[in-house]
Amino acid sequence: MKSKSSYVVIDTNVLISAGLLSSSKSAQVLALAVEHFVIAQNDQTWQELETRIARAKFDRYFGPMGRMRHLVQIAQSAEFFQVAADVNVSRDKTDDKFIGLALDSGAKIVISGDPDLTEISIYKNVEILSPAQFFERFN
């Protein structure tokens, strides 16, 4: 079992998916991640989470206070880091912030369902795992 002082980076798509359906694989992955790690966040990743989760297409899943509850639950399991790493590795440059956060926090794992990240597989000793791969390893 990993020490709770170890960090993990979770892509926005996985964090939002975990809040949409409490019985989903993403929700199970988030629960496992919180059990074994501290979630690393920075201002860029948190801002992306807040703005994306606020999209109208998610209204039917979250209800009046559901978004706020989900964000609070994530924040309670997170530690924030300053942005320092300058990474330029993903096809989608907006995804580089997750790998940079892993480097800044010392996280060895990024969990993402985004093919632009998962195709990288490993970068400077940071593994990029799909939710299914993470679940298989830590369940």
Salt bridges, closest charged atoms under 4 A:
GLU35 OE2 - HIS36 NE2 3.83
GLU48 OE2 - ARG52 NH1 3.35
GLU48 OE1 - LYS97 NZ 2.76
ASP59 OD1 - ARG67 NH2 2.57
ASP116 OD1 - ARG91 NH2 2.38
GLU119 OE1 - ARG91 NH1 3.23
GLU127 OE1 - ARG137 NH1 2.71
